[in-house]
Amino acid sequence: MSFDLNLEILFSPYTRFLPFLFVGGGYNTSNSFISTVARAQGGFGFEVLLTKGVGLILFGEYNYMFIEDHLVCLMADETDDALLRGGLSSNLYFGGKKKKEALFRKMKTVINYSLIIPYN
């Protein structure tokens, strides 16, 4: 299993082609959390918006694992503490700017209140 947390930078967030960079950390574990390894990762990729609600993502990633001496037996060699990973995935987007604008138009902007008039 793998748990990841990344910080991502989008270079052109308002276009159909969205290149991005990311960096973060993660945690790998084997069956029943018997052996675990922390790792650092970084990568790049791009997303192509096929329609308003569907994006296709292609990315590459470099992972460095912080393997302790007693966990080296998990790897084939002591120098195998890094790996490259690539992926192809999709994003589905719900709602969007038009939906938010419609919700704001329906909101009441006038607040009814009672004036406090001091007695003279």
Phi and psi restraints in degrees (range 20) as a CNS / XPLOR table:
assign (resid 1 and name C) (resid 2 and name N)
       (resid 2 and name CA) (resid 2 and name C) 1.0 -136.5 20.0 2
assign (resid 2 and name N) (resid 2 and name CA)
       (resid 2 and name C) (resid 3 and name N) 1.0 132.8 20.0 2
assign (resid 2 and name C) (resid 3 and name N)
       (resid 3 and name CA) (resid 3 and name C) 1.0 -118.6 20.0 2
assign (resid 3 and name N) (resid 3 and name CA)
       (resid 3 and name C) (resid 4 and name N) 1.0 129.8 20.0 2
assign (resid 3 and name C) (resid 4 and name N)
       (resid 4 and name CA) (resid 4 and name C) 1.0 -127.9 20.0 2
assign (resid 4 and name N) (resid 4 and name CA)
       (resid 4 and name C) (resid 5 and name N) 1.0 149.6 20.0 2
assign (resid 4 and name C) (resid 5 and name N)
       (resid 5 and name CA) (resid 5 and name C) 1.0 -141.9 20.0 2
assign (resid 5 and name N) (resid 5 and name CA)
       (resid 5 and name C) (resid 6 and name N) 1.0 117.9 20.0 2
assign (resid 5 and name C) (resid 6 and name N)
       (resid 6 and name CA) (resid 6 and name C) 1.0 -125.3 20.0 2
assign (resid 6 and name N) (resid 6 and name CA)
       (resid 6 and name C) (resid 7 and name N) 1.0 153.9 20.0 2
assign (resid 6 and name C) (resid 7 and name N)
       (resid 7 and name CA) (resid 7 and name C) 1.0 -107.3 20.0 2
assign (resid 7 and name N) (resid 7 and name CA)
       (resid 7 and name C) (resid 8 and name N) 1.0 125.6 20.0 2
assign (resid 7 and name C) (resid 8 and name N)
       (resid 8 and name CA) (resid 8 and name C) 1.0 -117.9 20.0 2
assign (resid 8 and name N) (resid 8 and name CA)
       (resid 8 and name C) (resid 9 and name N) 1.0 139.1 20.0 2
assign (resid 8 and name C) (resid 9 and name N)
       (resid 9 and name CA) (resid 9 and name C) 1.0 -116.0 20.0 2
assign (resid 9 and name N) (resid 9 and name CA)
       (resid 9 and name C) (resid 10 and name N) 1.0 121.2 20.0 2
assign (resid 9 and name C) (resid 10 and name N)
       (resid 10 and name CA) (resid 10 and name C) 1.0 -95.3 20.0 2
assign (resid 10 and name N) (resid 10 and name CA)
       (resid 10 and name C) (resid 11 and name N) 1.0 131.2 20.0 2
assign (resid 10 and name C) (resid 11 and name N)
       (resid 11 and name CA) (resid 11 and name C) 1.0 -86.9 20.0 2
assign (resid 11 and name N) (resid 11 and name CA)
       (resid 11 and name C) (resid 12 and name N) 1.0 -33.3 20.0 2
assign (resid 11 and name C) (resid 12 and name N)
       (resid 12 and name CA) (resid 12 and name C) 1.0 -141.1 20.0 2
assign (resid 12 and name N) (resid 12 and name CA)
       (resid 12 and name C) (resid 13 and name N) 1.0 78.9 20.0 2
assign (resid 12 and name C) (resid 13 and name N)
       (resid 13 and name CA) (resid 13 and name C) 1.0 -70.3 20.0 2
assign (resid 13 and name N) (resid 13 and name CA)
       (resid 13 and name C) (resid 14 and name N) 1.0 -9.8 20.0 2
assign (resid 13 and name C) (resid 14 and name N)
       (resid 14 and name CA) (resid 14 and name C) 1.0 -111.6 20.0 2
assign (resid 14 and name N) (resid 14 and name CA)
       (resid 14 and name C) (resid 15 and name N) 1.0 24.9 20.0 2
assign (resid 14 and name C) (resid 15 and name N)
       (resid 15 and name CA) (resid 15 and name C) 1.0 -122.2 20.0 2
assign (resid 15 and name N) (resid 15 and name CA)
       (resid 15 and name C) (resid 16 and name N) 1.0 173.0 20.0 2
assign (resid 15 and name C) (resid 16 and name N)
       (resid 16 and name CA) (resid 16 and name C) 1.0 -78.0 20.0 2
assign (resid 16 and name N) (resid 16 and name CA)
       (resid 16 and name C) (resid 17 and name N) 1.0 -21.4 20.0 2
assign (resid 16 and name C) (resid 17 and name N)
       (resid 17 and name CA) (resid 17 and name C) 1.0 -109.8 20.0 2
assign (resid 17 and name N) (resid 17 and name CA)
       (resid 17 and name C) (resid 18 and name N) 1.0 115.9 20.0 2
assign (resid 17 and name C) (resid 18 and name N)
       (resid 18 and name CA) (resid 18 and name C) 1.0 -118.6 20.0 2
assign (resid 18 and name N) (resid 18 and name CA)
       (resid 18 and name C) (resid 19 and name N) 1.0 91.1 20.0 2
assign (resid 18 and name C) (resid 19 and name N)
       (resid 19 and name CA) (resid 19 and name C) 1.0 -74.2 20.0 2
assign (resid 19 and name N) (resid 19 and name CA)
       (resid 19 and name C) (resid 20 and name N) 1.0 148.1 20.0 2
assign (resid 19 and name C) (resid 20 and name N)
       (resid 20 and name CA) (resid 20 and name C) 1.0 -149.0 20.0 2
assign (resid 20 and name N) (resid 20 and name CA)
       (resid 20 and name C) (resid 21 and name N) 1.0 156.6 20.0 2
assign (resid 20 and name C) (resid 21 and name N)
       (resid 21 and name CA) (resid 21 and name C) 1.0 -121.6 20.0 2
assign (resid 21 and name N) (resid 21 and name CA)
       (resid 21 and name C) (resid 22 and name N) 1.0 150.4 20.0 2
assign (resid 21 and name C) (resid 22 and name N)
       (resid 22 and name CA) (resid 22 and name C) 1.0 -146.3 20.0 2
assign (resid 22 and name N) (resid 22 and name CA)
       (resid 22 and name C) (resid 23 and name N) 1.0 154.3 20.0 2
assign (resid 22 and name C) (resid 23 and name N)
       (resid 23 and name CA) (resid 23 and name C) 1.0 -146.7 20.0 2
assign (resid 23 and name N) (resid 23 and name CA)
       (resid 23 and name C) (resid 24 and name N) 1.0 147.1 20.0 2
assign (resid 23 and name C) (resid 24 and name N)
       (resid 24 and name CA) (resid 24 and name C) 1.0 179.3 20.0 2
assign (resid 24 and name N) (resid 24 and name CA)
       (resid 24 and name C) (resid 25 and name N) 1.0 -159.8 20.0 2
assign (resid 24 and name C) (resid 25 and name N)
       (resid 25 and name CA) (resid 25 and name C) 1.0 -136.0 20.0 2
assign (resid 25 and name N) (resid 25 and name CA)
       (resid 25 and name C) (resid 26 and name N) 1.0 170.4 20.0 2
assign (resid 25 and name C) (resid 26 and name N)
       (resid 26 and name CA) (resid 26 and name C) 1.0 -160.6 20.0 2
assign (resid 26 and name N) (resid 26 and name CA)
       (resid 26 and name C) (resid 27 and name N) 1.0 -177.4 20.0 2
assign (resid 26 and name C) (resid 27 and name N)
       (resid 27 and name CA) (resid 27 and name C) 1.0 -146.7 20.0 2
assign (resid 27 and name N) (resid 27 and name CA)
       (resid 27 and name C) (resid 28 and name N) 1.0 122.5 20.0 2
assign (resid 27 and name C) (resid 28 and name N)
       (resid 28 and name CA) (resid 28 and name C) 1.0 -105.2 20.0 2
assign (resid 28 and name N) (resid 28 and name CA)
       (resid 28 and name C) (resid 29 and name N) 1.0 144.3 20.0 2
assign (resid 28 and name C) (resid 29 and name N)
       (resid 29 and name CA) (resid 29 and name C) 1.0 -144.1 20.0 2
assign (resid 29 and name N) (resid 29 and name CA)
       (resid 29 and name C) (resid 30 and name N) 1.0 153.7 20.0 2
assign (resid 29 and name C) (resid 30 and name N)
       (resid 30 and name CA) (resid 30 and name C) 1.0 -98.0 20.0 2
assign (resid 30 and name N) (resid 30 and name CA)
       (resid 30 and name C) (resid 31 and name N) 1.0 -166.1 20.0 2
assign (resid 30 and name C) (resid 31 and name N)
       (resid 31 and name CA) (resid 31 and name C) 1.0 -53.7 20.0 2
assign (resid 31 and name N) (resid 31 and name CA)
       (resid 31 and name C) (resid 32 and name N) 1.0 130.2 20.0 2
assign (resid 31 and name C) (resid 32 and name N)
       (resid 32 and name CA) (resid 32 and name C) 1.0 55.1 20.0 2
assign (resid 32 and name N) (resid 32 and name CA)
       (resid 32 and name C) (resid 33 and name N) 1.0 27.2 20.0 2
assign (resid 32 and name C) (resid 33 and name N)
       (resid 33 and name CA) (resid 33 and name C) 1.0 58.5 20.0 2
assign (resid 33 and name N) (resid 33 and name CA)
       (resid 33 and name C) (resid 34 and name N) 1.0 32.2 20.0 2
assign (resid 33 and name C) (resid 34 and name N)
       (resid 34 and name CA) (resid 34 and name C) 1.0 -68.2 20.0 2
assign (resid 34 and name N) (resid 34 and name CA)
       (resid 34 and name C) (resid 35 and name N) 1.0 -46.3 20.0 2
assign (resid 34 and name C) (resid 35 and name N)
       (resid 35 and name CA) (resid 35 and name C) 1.0 -125.9 20.0 2
assign (resid 35 and name N) (resid 35 and name CA)
       (resid 35 and name C) (resid 36 and name N) 1.0 137.8 20.0 2
assign (resid 35 and name C) (resid 36 and name N)
       (resid 36 and name CA) (resid 36 and name C) 1.0 -132.8 20.0 2
assign (resid 36 and name N) (resid 36 and name CA)
       (resid 36 and name C) (resid 37 and name N) 1.0 152.6 20.0 2
assign (resid 36 and name C) (resid 37 and name N)
       (resid 37 and name CA) (resid 37 and name C) 1.0 -142.9 20.0 2
assign (resid 37 and name N) (resid 37 and name CA)
       (resid 37 and name C) (resid 38 and name N) 1.0 127.9 20.0 2
assign (resid 37 and name C) (resid 38 and name N)
       (resid 38 and name CA) (resid 38 and name C) 1.0 -83.3 20.0 2
assign (resid 38 and name N) (resid 38 and name CA)
       (resid 38 and name C) (resid 39 and name N) 1.0 153.4 20.0 2
assign (resid 38 and name C) (resid 39 and name N)
       (resid 39 and name CA) (resid 39 and name C) 1.0 -150.0 20.0 2
assign (resid 39 and name N) (resid 39 and name CA)
       (resid 39 and name C) (resid 40 and name N) 1.0 158.5 20.0 2
assign (resid 39 and name C) (resid 40 and name N)
       (resid 40 and name CA) (resid 40 and name C) 1.0 -112.9 20.0 2
assign (resid 40 and name N) (resid 40 and name CA)
       (resid 40 and name C) (resid 41 and name N) 1.0 148.9 20.0 2
assign (resid 40 and name C) (resid 41 and name N)
       (resid 41 and name CA) (resid 41 and name C) 1.0 -145.9 20.0 2
assign (resid 41 and name N) (resid 41 and name CA)
       (resid 41 and name C) (resid 42 and name N) 1.0 155.8 20.0 2
assign (resid 41 and name C) (resid 42 and name N)
       (resid 42 and name CA) (resid 42 and name C) 1.0 -156.3 20.0 2
assign (resid 42 and name N) (resid 42 and name CA)
       (resid 42 and name C) (resid 43 and name N) 1.0 153.5 20.0 2
assign (resid 42 and name C) (resid 43 and name N)
       (resid 43 and name CA) (resid 43 and name C) 1.0 -171.7 20.0 2
assign (resid 43 and name N) (resid 43 and name CA)
       (resid 43 and name C) (resid 44 and name N) 1.0 -173.7 20.0 2
assign (resid 43 and name C) (resid 44 and name N)
       (resid 44 and name CA) (resid 44 and name C) 1.0 -147.9 20.0 2
assign (resid 44 and name N) (resid 44 and name CA)
       (resid 44 and name C) (resid 45 and name N) 1.0 165.2 20.0 2
assign (resid 44 and name C) (resid 45 and name N)
       (resid 45 and name CA) (resid 45 and name C) 1.0 -179.4 20.0 2
assign (resid 45 and name N) (resid 45 and name CA)
       (resid 45 and name C) (resid 46 and name N) 1.0 -170.5 20.0 2
assign (resid 45 and name C) (resid 46 and name N)
       (resid 46 and name CA) (resid 46 and name C) 1.0 -151.1 20.0 2
assign (resid 46 and name N) (resid 46 and name CA)
       (resid 46 and name C) (resid 47 and name N) 1.0 154.2 20.0 2
assign (resid 46 and name C) (resid 47 and name N)
       (resid 47 and name CA) (resid 47 and name C) 1.0 -121.0 20.0 2
assign (resid 47 and name N) (resid 47 and name CA)
       (resid 47 and name C) (resid 48 and name N) 1.0 136.2 20.0 2
assign (resid 47 and name C) (resid 48 and name N)
       (resid 48 and name CA) (resid 48 and name C) 1.0 -112.8 20.0 2
assign (resid 48 and name N) (resid 48 and name CA)
       (resid 48 and name C) (resid 49 and name N) 1.0 123.3 20.0 2
assign (resid 48 and name C) (resid 49 and name N)
       (resid 49 and name CA) (resid 49 and name C) 1.0 -82.0 20.0 2
assign (resid 49 and name N) (resid 49 and name CA)
       (resid 49 and name C) (resid 50 and name N) 1.0 111.5 20.0 2
assign (resid 49 and name C) (resid 50 and name N)
       (resid 50 and name CA) (resid 50 and name C) 1.0 -76.3 20.0 2
assign (resid 50 and name N) (resid 50 and name CA)
       (resid 50 and name C) (resid 51 and name N) 1.0 -40.9 20.0 2
assign (resid 50 and name C) (resid 51 and name N)
       (resid 51 and name CA) (resid 51 and name C) 1.0 -138.2 20.0 2
assign (resid 51 and name N) (resid 51 and name CA)
       (resid 51 and name C) (resid 52 and name N) 1.0 -173.6 20.0 2
assign (resid 51 and name C) (resid 52 and name N)
       (resid 52 and name CA) (resid 52 and name C) 1.0 -64.9 20.0 2
assign (resid 52 and name N) (resid 52 and name CA)
       (resid 52 and name C) (resid 53 and name N) 1.0 -26.3 20.0 2
assign (resid 52 and name C) (resid 53 and name N)
       (resid 53 and name CA) (resid 53 and name C) 1.0 -115.2 20.0 2
assign (resid 53 and name N) (resid 53 and name CA)
       (resid 53 and name C) (resid 54 and name N) 1.0 2.8 20.0 2
assign (resid 53 and name C) (resid 54 and name N)
       (resid 54 and name CA) (resid 54 and name C) 1.0 -132.0 20.0 2
assign (resid 54 and name N) (resid 54 and name CA)
       (resid 54 and name C) (resid 55 and name N) 1.0 128.5 20.0 2
assign (resid 54 and name C) (resid 55 and name N)
       (resid 55 and name CA) (resid 55 and name C) 1.0 -124.7 20.0 2
assign (resid 55 and name N) (resid 55 and name CA)
       (resid 55 and name C) (resid 56 and name N) 1.0 145.2 20.0 2
assign (resid 55 and name C) (resid 56 and name N)
       (resid 56 and name CA) (resid 56 and name C) 1.0 -110.8 20.0 2
assign (resid 56 and name N) (resid 56 and name CA)
       (resid 56 and name C) (resid 57 and name N) 1.0 127.9 20.0 2
assign (resid 56 and name C) (resid 57 and name N)
       (resid 57 and name CA) (resid 57 and name C) 1.0 -117.0 20.0 2
assign (resid 57 and name N) (resid 57 and name CA)
       (resid 57 and name C) (resid 58 and name N) 1.0 135.3 20.0 2
assign (resid 57 and name C) (resid 58 and name N)
       (resid 58 and name CA) (resid 58 and name C) 1.0 -126.4 20.0 2
assign (resid 58 and name N) (resid 58 and name CA)
       (resid 58 and name C) (resid 59 and name N) 1.0 127.9 20.0 2
assign (resid 58 and name C) (resid 59 and name N)
       (resid 59 and name CA) (resid 59 and name C) 1.0 -143.7 20.0 2
assign (resid 59 and name N) (resid 59 and name CA)
       (resid 59 and name C) (resid 60 and name N) 1.0 158.7 20.0 2
assign (resid 59 and name C) (resid 60 and name N)
       (resid 60 and name CA) (resid 60 and name C) 1.0 -129.0 20.0 2
assign (resid 60 and name N) (resid 60 and name CA)
       (resid 60 and name C) (resid 61 and name N) 1.0 148.9 20.0 2
assign (resid 60 and name C) (resid 61 and name N)
       (resid 61 and name CA) (resid 61 and name C) 1.0 -146.4 20.0 2
assign (resid 61 and name N) (resid 61 and name CA)
       (resid 61 and name C) (resid 62 and name N) 1.0 142.7 20.0 2
assign (resid 61 and name C) (resid 62 and name N)
       (resid 62 and name CA) (resid 62 and name C) 1.0 -111.0 20.0 2
assign (resid 62 and name N) (resid 62 and name CA)
       (resid 62 and name C) (resid 63 and name N) 1.0 131.0 20.0 2
assign (resid 62 and name C) (resid 63 and name N)
       (resid 63 and name CA) (resid 63 and name C) 1.0 -120.7 20.0 2
assign (resid 63 and name N) (resid 63 and name CA)
       (resid 63 and name C) (resid 64 and name N) 1.0 131.5 20.0 2
assign (resid 63 and name C) (resid 64 and name N)
       (resid 64 and name CA) (resid 64 and name C) 1.0 -115.5 20.0 2
assign (resid 64 and name N) (resid 64 and name CA)
       (resid 64 and name C) (resid 65 and name N) 1.0 124.4 20.0 2
assign (resid 64 and name C) (resid 65 and name N)
       (resid 65 and name CA) (resid 65 and name C) 1.0 -101.3 20.0 2
assign (resid 65 and name N) (resid 65 and name CA)
       (resid 65 and name C) (resid 66 and name N) 1.0 136.0 20.0 2
assign (resid 65 and name C) (resid 66 and name N)
       (resid 66 and name CA) (resid 66 and name C) 1.0 -91.0 20.0 2
assign (resid 66 and name N) (resid 66 and name CA)
       (resid 66 and name C) (resid 67 and name N) 1.0 79.5 20.0 2
assign (resid 66 and name C) (resid 67 and name N)
       (resid 67 and name CA) (resid 67 and name C) 1.0 -86.8 20.0 2
assign (resid 67 and name N) (resid 67 and name CA)
       (resid 67 and name C) (resid 68 and name N) 1.0 127.5 20.0 2
assign (resid 67 and name C) (resid 68 and name N)
       (resid 68 and name CA) (resid 68 and name C) 1.0 -83.8 20.0 2
assign (resid 68 and name N) (resid 68 and name CA)
       (resid 68 and name C) (resid 69 and name N) 1.0 162.7 20.0 2
assign (resid 68 and name C) (resid 69 and name N)
       (resid 69 and name CA) (resid 69 and name C) 1.0 -56.8 20.0 2
assign (resid 69 and name N) (resid 69 and name CA)
       (resid 69 and name C) (resid 70 and name N) 1.0 -38.2 20.0 2
assign (resid 69 and name C) (resid 70 and name N)
       (resid 70 and name CA) (resid 70 and name C) 1.0 -77.5 20.0 2
assign (resid 70 and name N) (resid 70 and name CA)
       (resid 70 and name C) (resid 71 and name N) 1.0 -7.0 20.0 2
assign (resid 70 and name C) (resid 71 and name N)
       (resid 71 and name CA) (resid 71 and name C) 1.0 -102.9 20.0 2
assign (resid 71 and name N) (resid 71 and name CA)
       (resid 71 and name C) (resid 72 and name N) 1.0 0.5 20.0 2
assign (resid 71 and name C) (resid 72 and name N)
       (resid 72 and name CA) (resid 72 and name C) 1.0 -61.2 20.0 2
assign (resid 72 and name N) (resid 72 and name CA)
       (resid 72 and name C) (resid 73 and name N) 1.0 -26.0 20.0 2
assign (resid 72 and name C) (resid 73 and name N)
       (resid 73 and name CA) (resid 73 and name C) 1.0 -63.9 20.0 2
assign (resid 73 and name N) (resid 73 and name CA)
       (resid 73 and name C) (resid 74 and name N) 1.0 -15.4 20.0 2
assign (resid 73 and name C) (resid 74 and name N)
       (resid 74 and name CA) (resid 74 and name C) 1.0 -73.1 20.0 2
assign (resid 74 and name N) (resid 74 and name CA)
       (resid 74 and name C) (resid 75 and name N) 1.0 -22.3 20.0 2
assign (resid 74 and name C) (resid 75 and name N)
       (resid 75 and name CA) (resid 75 and name C) 1.0 -107.4 20.0 2
assign (resid 75 and name N) (resid 75 and name CA)
       (resid 75 and name C) (resid 76 and name N) 1.0 161.6 20.0 2
assign (resid 75 and name C) (resid 76 and name N)
       (resid 76 and name CA) (resid 76 and name C) 1.0 -72.3 20.0 2
assign (resid 76 and name N) (resid 76 and name CA)
       (resid 76 and name C) (resid 77 and name N) 1.0 -28.9 20.0 2
assign (resid 76 and name C) (resid 77 and name N)
       (resid 77 and name CA) (resid 77 and name C) 1.0 -150.8 20.0 2
assign (resid 77 and name N) (resid 77 and name CA)
       (resid 77 and name C) (resid 78 and name N) 1.0 157.9 20.0 2
assign (resid 77 and name C) (resid 78 and name N)
       (resid 78 and name CA) (resid 78 and name C) 1.0 -64.6 20.0 2
assign (resid 78 and name N) (resid 78 and name CA)
       (resid 78 and name C) (resid 79 and name N) 1.0 -24.7 20.0 2
assign (resid 78 and name C) (resid 79 and name N)
       (resid 79 and name CA) (resid 79 and name C) 1.0 -86.5 20.0 2
assign (resid 79 and name N) (resid 79 and name CA)
       (resid 79 and name C) (resid 80 and name N) 1.0 -3.8 20.0 2
assign (resid 79 and name C) (resid 80 and name N)
       (resid 80 and name CA) (resid 80 and name C) 1.0 -87.0 20.0 2
assign (resid 80 and name N) (resid 80 and name CA)
       (resid 80 and name C) (resid 81 and name N) 1.0 59.1 20.0 2
assign (resid 80 and name C) (resid 81 and name N)
       (resid 81 and name CA) (resid 81 and name C) 1.0 -109.1 20.0 2
assign (resid 81 and name N) (resid 81 and name CA)
       (resid 81 and name C) (resid 82 and name N) 1.0 16.3 20.0 2
assign (resid 81 and name C) (resid 82 and name N)
       (resid 82 and name CA) (resid 82 and name C) 1.0 -138.2 20.0 2
assign (resid 82 and name N) (resid 82 and name CA)
       (resid 82 and name C) (resid 83 and name N) 1.0 153.2 20.0 2
assign (resid 82 and name C) (resid 83 and name N)
       (resid 83 and name CA) (resid 83 and name C) 1.0 -149.8 20.0 2
assign (resid 83 and name N) (resid 83 and name CA)
       (resid 83 and name C) (resid 84 and name N) 1.0 156.7 20.0 2
assign (resid 83 and name C) (resid 84 and name N)
       (resid 84 and name CA) (resid 84 and name C) 1.0 -107.6 20.0 2
assign (resid 84 and name N) (resid 84 and name CA)
       (resid 84 and name C) (resid 85 and name N) 1.0 141.3 20.0 2
assign (resid 84 and name C) (resid 85 and name N)
       (resid 85 and name CA) (resid 85 and name C) 1.0 -137.2 20.0 2
assign (resid 85 and name N) (resid 85 and name CA)
       (resid 85 and name C) (resid 86 and name N) 1.0 141.1 20.0 2
assign (resid 85 and name C) (resid 86 and name N)
       (resid 86 and name CA) (resid 86 and name C) 1.0 -128.2 20.0 2
assign (resid 86 and name N) (resid 86 and name CA)
       (resid 86 and name C) (resid 87 and name N) 1.0 160.3 20.0 2
assign (resid 86 and name C) (resid 87 and name N)
       (resid 87 and name CA) (resid 87 and name C) 1.0 -158.0 20.0 2
assign (resid 87 and name N) (resid 87 and name CA)
       (resid 87 and name C) (resid 88 and name N) 1.0 158.7 20.0 2
assign (resid 87 and name C) (resid 88 and name N)
       (resid 88 and name CA) (resid 88 and name C) 1.0 -132.0 20.0 2
assign (resid 88 and name N) (resid 88 and name CA)
       (resid 88 and name C) (resid 89 and name N) 1.0 124.7 20.0 2
assign (resid 88 and name C) (resid 89 and name N)
       (resid 89 and name CA) (resid 89 and name C) 1.0 -146.6 20.0 2
assign (resid 89 and name N) (resid 89 and name CA)
       (resid 89 and name C) (resid 90 and name N) 1.0 -179.0 20.0 2
assign (resid 89 and name C) (resid 90 and name N)
       (resid 90 and name CA) (resid 90 and name C) 1.0 -135.7 20.0 2
assign (resid 90 and name N) (resid 90 and name CA)
       (resid 90 and name C) (resid 91 and name N) 1.0 154.4 20.0 2
assign (resid 90 and name C) (resid 91 and name N)
       (resid 91 and name CA) (resid 91 and name C) 1.0 -119.2 20.0 2
assign (resid 91 and name N) (resid 91 and name CA)
       (resid 91 and name C) (resid 92 and name N) 1.0 140.7 20.0 2
assign (resid 91 and name C) (resid 92 and name N)
       (resid 92 and name CA) (resid 92 and name C) 1.0 -113.5 20.0 2
assign (resid 92 and name N) (resid 92 and name CA)
       (resid 92 and name C) (resid 93 and name N) 1.0 126.8 20.0 2
assign (resid 92 and name C) (resid 93 and name N)
       (resid 93 and name CA) (resid 93 and name C) 1.0 -108.7 20.0 2
assign (resid 93 and name N) (resid 93 and name CA)
       (resid 93 and name C) (resid 94 and name N) 1.0 131.4 20.0 2
assign (resid 93 and name C) (resid 94 and name N)
       (resid 94 and name CA) (resid 94 and name C) 1.0 -112.8 20.0 2
assign (resid 94 and name N) (resid 94 and name CA)
       (resid 94 and name C) (resid 95 and name N) 1.0 144.8 20.0 2
assign (resid 94 and name C) (resid 95 and name N)
       (resid 95 and name CA) (resid 95 and name C) 1.0 78.5 20.0 2
assign (resid 95 and name N) (resid 95 and name CA)
       (resid 95 and name C) (resid 96 and name N) 1.0 -134.4 20.0 2
assign (resid 95 and name C) (resid 96 and name N)
       (resid 96 and name CA) (resid 96 and name C) 1.0 126.4 20.0 2
assign (resid 96 and name N) (resid 96 and name CA)
       (resid 96 and name C) (resid 97 and name N) 1.0 -171.0 20.0 2
assign (resid 96 and name C) (resid 97 and name N)
       (resid 97 and name CA) (resid 97 and name C) 1.0 -64.4 20.0 2
assign (resid 97 and name N) (resid 97 and name CA)
       (resid 97 and name C) (resid 98 and name N) 1.0 -42.5 20.0 2
assign (resid 97 and name C) (resid 98 and name N)
       (resid 98 and name CA) (resid 98 and name C) 1.0 -64.9 20.0 2
assign (resid 98 and name N) (resid 98 and name CA)
       (resid 98 and name C) (resid 99 and name N) 1.0 -37.9 20.0 2
assign (resid 98 and name C) (resid 99 and name N)
       (resid 99 and name CA) (resid 99 and name C) 1.0 -67.3 20.0 2
assign (resid 99 and name N) (resid 99 and name CA)
       (resid 99 and name C) (resid 100 and name N) 1.0 -40.6 20.0 2
assign (resid 99 and name C) (resid 100 and name N)
       (resid 100 and name CA) (resid 100 and name C) 1.0 -63.9 20.0 2
assign (resid 100 and name N) (resid 100 and name CA)
       (resid 100 and name C) (resid 101 and name N) 1.0 -42.6 20.0 2
assign (resid 100 and name C) (resid 101 and name N)
       (resid 101 and name CA) (resid 101 and name C) 1.0 -62.4 20.0 2
assign (resid 101 and name N) (resid 101 and name CA)
       (resid 101 and name C) (resid 102 and name N) 1.0 -39.8 20.0 2
assign (resid 101 and name C) (resid 102 and name N)
       (resid 102 and name CA) (resid 102 and name C) 1.0 -64.9 20.0 2
assign (resid 102 and name N) (resid 102 and name CA)
       (resid 102 and name C) (resid 103 and name N) 1.0 -40.1 20.0 2
assign (resid 102 and name C) (resid 103 and name N)
       (resid 103 and name CA) (resid 103 and name C) 1.0 -64.9 20.0 2
assign (resid 103 and name N) (resid 103 and name CA)
       (resid 103 and name C) (resid 104 and name N) 1.0 -40.0 20.0 2
assign (resid 103 and name C) (resid 104 and name N)
       (resid 104 and name CA) (resid 104 and name C) 1.0 -67.4 20.0 2
assign (resid 104 and name N) (resid 104 and name CA)
       (resid 104 and name C) (resid 105 and name N) 1.0 -34.6 20.0 2
assign (resid 104 and name C) (resid 105 and name N)
       (resid 105 and name CA) (resid 105 and name C) 1.0 -65.2 20.0 2
assign (resid 105 and name N) (resid 105 and name CA)
       (resid 105 and name C) (resid 106 and name N) 1.0 -32.0 20.0 2
assign (resid 105 and name C) (resid 106 and name N)
       (resid 106 and name CA) (resid 106 and name C) 1.0 -79.0 20.0 2
assign (resid 106 and name N) (resid 106 and name CA)
       (resid 106 and name C) (resid 107 and name N) 1.0 -16.6 20.0 2
assign (resid 106 and name C) (resid 107 and name N)
       (resid 107 and name CA) (resid 107 and name C) 1.0 -73.7 20.0 2
assign (resid 107 and name N) (resid 107 and name CA)
       (resid 107 and name C) (resid 108 and name N) 1.0 139.9 20.0 2
assign (resid 107 and name C) (resid 108 and name N)
       (resid 108 and name CA) (resid 108 and name C) 1.0 -75.7 20.0 2
assign (resid 108 and name N) (resid 108 and name CA)
       (resid 108 and name C) (resid 109 and name N) 1.0 133.8 20.0 2
assign (resid 108 and name C) (resid 109 and name N)
       (resid 109 and name CA) (resid 109 and name C) 1.0 -108.4 20.0 2
assign (resid 109 and name N) (resid 109 and name CA)
       (resid 109 and name C) (resid 110 and name N) 1.0 -4.9 20.0 2
assign (resid 109 and name C) (resid 110 and name N)
       (resid 110 and name CA) (resid 110 and name C) 1.0 -99.6 20.0 2
assign (resid 110 and name N) (resid 110 and name CA)
       (resid 110 and name C) (resid 111 and name N) 1.0 128.5 20.0 2
assign (resid 110 and name C) (resid 111 and name N)
       (resid 111 and name CA) (resid 111 and name C) 1.0 -107.1 20.0 2
assign (resid 111 and name N) (resid 111 and name CA)
       (resid 111 and name C) (resid 112 and name N) 1.0 122.7 20.0 2
assign (resid 111 and name C) (resid 112 and name N)
       (resid 112 and name CA) (resid 112 and name C) 1.0 -82.3 20.0 2
assign (resid 112 and name N) (resid 112 and name CA)
       (resid 112 and name C) (resid 113 and name N) 1.0 135.7 20.0 2
assign (resid 112 and name C) (resid 113 and name N)
       (resid 113 and name CA) (resid 113 and name C) 1.0 -147.4 20.0 2
assign (resid 113 and name N) (resid 113 and name CA)
       (resid 113 and name C) (resid 114 and name N) 1.0 164.0 20.0 2
assign (resid 113 and name C) (resid 114 and name N)
       (resid 114 and name CA) (resid 114 and name C) 1.0 -106.4 20.0 2
assign (resid 114 and name N) (resid 114 and name CA)
       (resid 114 and name C) (resid 115 and name N) 1.0 132.7 20.0 2
assign (resid 114 and name C) (resid 115 and name N)
       (resid 115 and name CA) (resid 115 and name C) 1.0 -76.2 20.0 2
assign (resid 115 and name N) (resid 115 and name CA)
       (resid 115 and name C) (resid 116 and name N) 1.0 141.5 20.0 2
assign (resid 115 and name C) (resid 116 and name N)
       (resid 116 and name CA) (resid 116 and name C) 1.0 -98.1 20.0 2
assign (resid 116 and name N) (resid 116 and name CA)
       (resid 116 and name C) (resid 117 and name N) 1.0 114.0 20.0 2
assign (resid 116 and name C) (resid 117 and name N)
       (resid 117 and name CA) (resid 117 and name C) 1.0 -105.0 20.0 2
assign (resid 117 and name N) (resid 117 and name CA)
       (resid 117 and name C) (resid 118 and name N) 1.0 120.3 20.0 2
assign (resid 117 and name C) (resid 118 and name N)
       (resid 118 and name CA) (resid 118 and name C) 1.0 -71.8 20.0 2
assign (resid 118 and name N) (resid 118 and name CA)
       (resid 118 and name C) (resid 119 and name N) 1.0 144.2 20.0 2
assign (resid 118 and name C) (resid 119 and name N)
       (resid 119 and name CA) (resid 119 and name C) 1.0 -77.4 20.0 2
assign (resid 119 and name N) (resid 119 and name CA)
       (resid 119 and name C) (resid 120 and name N) 1.0 134.7 20.0 2
